[in-house]
Amino acid sequence: MAGRIKRKQIQATLANAIVFEPEAVICPLCERSIPKSQRDEHHLIPKSHGGRHTAVLHRICHRQIHAIFTETELARQYSTIELLKQQEEMAGFIAWVRLKPDDFFERTRKSRRLKTA
């Protein structure tokens, strides 16, 4: 049982503790460093199709994936980062976004193919 004084000692110890910043996270898709505010977890196989494994991506990269592909396509054809990189539309996007700063973000538009489907 911790009293008022013990609680203050614990708080003082925690306040003086050295806080280590997590190691820089690199986006496996565009290979740029991901700022903490731009990190998204992407289920390689969508949860709706039983997927559990995730990859940390830039928010803009993650949104682009979902703007281009349906969940069924992601589950059946593009369940790895390598397969996503090889797809023509994604390769063009990756080449474009690699030239942008790490914290760059822009609104992503859904593919016309998905809008009409």
C-alpha positions as protocol buffer text, in pm:
chain_id: "A"
residue {
  index: 1
  type: MET
  ca { x: 0 y: 0 z: 0 }
}
residue {
  index: 2
  type: ALA
  ca { x: 157 y: 328 z: -110 }
}
residue {
  index: 3
  type: GLY
  ca { x: 90 y: 639 z: 89 }
}
residue {
  index: 4
  type: ARG
  ca { x: 108 y: 1002 z: -17 }
}
residue {
  index: 5
  type: ILE
  ca { x: 486 y: 1030 z: 43 }
}
residue {
  index: 6
  type: LYS
  ca { x: 567 y: 705 z: -137 }
}
residue {
  index: 7
  type: ARG
  ca { x: 351 y: 817 z: -431 }
}
residue {
  index: 8
  type: LYS
  ca { x: 545 y: 1147 z: -452 }
}
residue {
  index: 9
  type: GLN
  ca { x: 876 y: 958 z: -446 }
}
residue {
  index: 10
  type: ILE
  ca { x: 761 y: 735 z: -730 }
}
residue {
  index: 11
  type: GLN
  ca { x: 642 y: 1036 z: -933 }
}
residue {
  index: 12
  type: ALA
  ca { x: 977 y: 1213 z: -877 }
}
residue {
  index: 13
  type: THR
  ca { x: 1167 y: 902 z: -990 }
}
residue {
  index: 14
  type: LEU
  ca { x: 955 y: 873 z: -1304 }
}
residue {
  index: 15
  type: ALA
  ca { x: 994 y: 1244 z: -1380 }
}
residue {
  index: 16
  type: ASN
  ca { x: 1373 y: 1212 z: -1365 }
}
residue {
  index: 17
  type: ALA
  ca { x: 1385 y: 894 z: -1572 }
}
residue {
  index: 18
  type: ILE
  ca { x: 1550 y: 919 z: -1910 }
}
residue {
  index: 19
  type: VAL
  ca { x: 1297 y: 878 z: -2186 }
}
residue {
  index: 20
  type: PHE
  ca { x: 1438 y: 716 z: -2497 }
}
residue {
  index: 21
  type: GLU
  ca { x: 1288 y: 813 z: -2829 }
}
residue {
  index: 22
  type: PRO
  ca { x: 1194 y: 508 z: -3034 }
}
residue {
  index: 23
  type: GLU
  ca { x: 1431 y: 424 z: -3313 }
}
residue {
  index: 24
  type: ALA
  ca { x: 1355 y: 591 z: -3645 }
}
residue {
  index: 25
  type: VAL
  ca { x: 1093 y: 393 z: -3832 }
}
residue {
  index: 26
  type: ILE
  ca { x: 1140 y: 355 z: -4207 }
}
residue {
  index: 27
  type: CYS
  ca { x: 840 y: 308 z: -4436 }
}
residue {
  index: 28
  type: PRO
  ca { x: 891 y: -24 z: -4619 }
}
residue {
  index: 29
  type: LEU
  ca { x: 697 y: 110 z: -4918 }
}
residue {
  index: 30
  type: CYS
  ca { x: 863 y: 447 z: -4993 }
}
residue {
  index: 31
  type: GLU
  ca { x: 1174 y: 389 z: -4778 }
}
residue {
  index: 32
  type: ARG
  ca { x: 1154 y: 732 z: -4608 }
}
residue {
  index: 33
  type: SER
  ca { x: 1168 y: 795 z: -4235 }
}
residue {
  index: 34
  type: ILE
  ca { x: 821 y: 815 z: -4076 }
}
residue {
  index: 35
  type: PRO
  ca { x: 756 y: 1097 z: -3827 }
}
residue {
  index: 36
  type: LYS
  ca { x: 556 y: 988 z: -3523 }
}
residue {
  index: 37
  type: SER
  ca { x: 251 y: 1192 z: -3634 }
}
residue {
  index: 38
  type: GLN
  ca { x: 242 y: 1022 z: -3977 }
}
residue {
  index: 39
  type: ARG
  ca { x: 254 y: 654 z: -3872 }
}
residue {
  index: 40
  type: ASP
  ca { x: -25 y: 417 z: -3974 }
}
residue {
  index: 41
  type: GLU
  ca { x: -45 y: 41 z: -3933 }
}
residue {
  index: 42
  type: HIS
  ca { x: -153 y: -142 z: -4247 }
}
residue {
  index: 43
  type: HIS
  ca { x: -293 y: -494 z: -4226 }
}
residue {
  index: 44
  type: LEU
  ca { x: -116 y: -680 z: -4508 }
}
residue {
  index: 45
  type: ILE
  ca { x: -426 y: -896 z: -4538 }
}
residue {
  index: 46
  type: PRO
  ca { x: -735 y: -695 z: -4434 }
}
residue {
  index: 47
  type: LYS
  ca { x: -889 y: -784 z: -4099 }
}
residue {
  index: 48
  type: SER
  ca { x: -1217 y: -857 z: -4279 }
}
residue {
  index: 49
  type: HIS
  ca { x: -1033 y: -1140 z: -4457 }
}
residue {
  index: 50
  type: GLY
  ca { x: -869 y: -1278 z: -4142 }
}
residue {
  index: 51
  type: GLY
  ca { x: -544 y: -1080 z: -4154 }
}
residue {
  index: 52
  type: ARG
  ca { x: -344 y: -1018 z: -3838 }
}
residue {
  index: 53
  type: HIS
  ca { x: 3 y: -905 z: -3947 }
}
residue {
  index: 54
  type: THR
  ca { x: 66 y: -534 z: -3989 }
}
residue {
  index: 55
  type: ALA
  ca { x: 334 y: -307 z: -4132 }
}
residue {
  index: 56
  type: VAL
  ca { x: 399 y: 51 z: -4020 }
}
residue {
  index: 57
  type: LEU
  ca { x: 363 y: 289 z: -4318 }
}
residue {
  index: 58
  type: HIS
  ca { x: 344 y: 661 z: -4385 }
}
residue {
  index: 59
  type: ARG
  ca { x: -16 y: 776 z: -4358 }
}
residue {
  index: 60
  type: ILE
  ca { x: -13 y: 894 z: -4723 }
}
residue {
  index: 61
  type: CYS
  ca { x: 124 y: 557 z: -4843 }
}
residue {
  index: 62
  type: HIS
  ca { x: -139 y: 369 z: -4642 }
}
residue {
  index: 63
  type: ARG
  ca { x: -424 y: 581 z: -4776 }
}
residue {
  index: 64
  type: GLN
  ca { x: -297 y: 542 z: -5132 }
}
residue {
  index: 65
  type: ILE
  ca { x: -308 y: 163 z: -5100 }
}
residue {
  index: 66
  type: HIS
  ca { x: -674 y: 176 z: -4994 }
}
residue {
  index: 67
  type: ALA
  ca { x: -756 y: 432 z: -5265 }
}
residue {
  index: 68
  type: ILE
  ca { x: -630 y: 198 z: -5537 }
}
residue {
  index: 69
  type: PHE
  ca { x: -722 y: -152 z: -5418 }
}
residue {
  index: 70
  type: THR
  ca { x: -1030 y: -322 z: -5279 }
}
residue {
  index: 71
  type: GLU
  ca { x: -994 y: -534 z: -4967 }
}
residue {
  index: 72
  type: THR
  ca { x: -1045 y: -848 z: -5174 }
}
residue {
  index: 73
  type: GLU
  ca { x: -761 y: -749 z: -5411 }
}
residue {
  index: 74
  type: LEU
  ca { x: -535 y: -680 z: -5114 }
}
residue {
  index: 75
  type: ALA
  ca { x: -614 y: -1019 z: -4963 }
}
residue {
  index: 76
  type: ARG
  ca { x: -576 y: -1221 z: -5283 }
}
residue {
  index: 77
  type: GLN
  ca { x: -311 y: -1042 z: -5491 }
}
residue {
  index: 78
  type: TYR
  ca { x: -121 y: -780 z: -5287 }
}
residue {
  index: 79
  type: SER
  ca { x: -65 y: -932 z: -4943 }
}
residue {
  index: 80
  type: THR
  ca { x: 304 y: -833 z: -4920 }
}
residue {
  index: 81
  type: ILE
  ca { x: 494 y: -506 z: -4948 }
}
residue {
  index: 82
  type: GLU
  ca { x: 695 y: -645 z: -5243 }
}
residue {
  index: 83
  type: LEU
  ca { x: 378 y: -723 z: -5439 }
}
residue {
  index: 84
  type: LEU
  ca { x: 243 y: -375 z: -5367 }
}
residue {
  index: 85
  type: LYS
  ca { x: 568 y: -216 z: -5490 }
}
residue {
  index: 86
  type: GLN
  ca { x: 549 y: -409 z: -5818 }
}
residue {
  index: 87
  type: GLN
  ca { x: 199 y: -290 z: -5906 }
}
residue {
  index: 88
  type: GLU
  ca { x: 213 y: -21 z: -6178 }
}
residue {
  index: 89
  type: GLU
  ca { x: -2 y: 248 z: -6010 }
}
residue {
  index: 90
  type: MET
  ca { x: 174 y: 205 z: -5675 }
}
residue {
  index: 91
  type: ALA
  ca { x: 518 y: 217 z: -5840 }
}
residue {
  index: 92
  type: GLY
  ca { x: 429 y: 556 z: -5993 }
}
residue {
  index: 93
  type: PHE
  ca { x: 303 y: 683 z: -5660 }
}
residue {
  index: 94
  type: ILE
  ca { x: 616 y: 562 z: -5478 }
}
residue {
  index: 95
  type: ALA
  ca { x: 844 y: 734 z: -5731 }
}
residue {
  index: 96
  type: TRP
  ca { x: 648 y: 1058 z: -5680 }
}
residue {
  index: 97
  type: VAL
  ca { x: 627 y: 1048 z: -5299 }
}
residue {
  index: 98
  type: ARG
  ca { x: 997 y: 961 z: -5251 }
}
residue {
  index: 99
  type: LEU
  ca { x: 1080 y: 1317 z: -5360 }
}
residue {
  index: 100
  type: LYS
  ca { x: 863 y: 1468 z: -5085 }
}
residue {
  index: 101
  type: PRO
  ca { x: 972 y: 1555 z: -4727 }
}
residue {
  index: 102
  type: ASP
  ca { x: 917 y: 1288 z: -4460 }
}
residue {
  index: 103
  type: ASP
  ca { x: 623 y: 1473 z: -4301 }
}
residue {
  index: 104
  type: PHE
  ca { x: 448 y: 1544 z: -4634 }
}
residue {
  index: 105
  type: PHE
  ca { x: 76 y: 1467 z: -4646 }
}
residue {
  index: 106
  type: GLU
  ca { x: -184 y: 1539 z: -4910 }
}
residue {
  index: 107
  type: ARG
  ca { x: -545 y: 1433 z: -4948 }
}
residue {
  index: 108
  type: THR
  ca { x: -577 y: 1102 z: -5132 }
}
residue {
  index: 109
  type: ARG
  ca { x: -846 y: 1051 z: -5393 }
}
residue {
  index: 110
  type: LYS
  ca { x: -1015 y: 718 z: -5452 }
}
residue {
  index: 111
  type: SER
  ca { x: -945 y: 550 z: -5784 }
}
residue {
  index: 112
  type: ARG
  ca { x: -1210 y: 598 z: -6054 }
}
residue {
  index: 113
  type: ARG
  ca { x: -1215 y: 222 z: -6096 }
}
residue {
  index: 114
  type: LEU
  ca { x: -1324 y: 184 z: -5733 }
}
residue {
  index: 115
  type: LYS
  ca { x: -1575 y: 468 z: -5751 }
}
residue {
  index: 116
  type: THR
  ca { x: -1764 y: 303 z: -6038 }
}
residue {
  index: 117
  type: ALA
  ca { x: -1746 y: -49 z: -5893 }
}
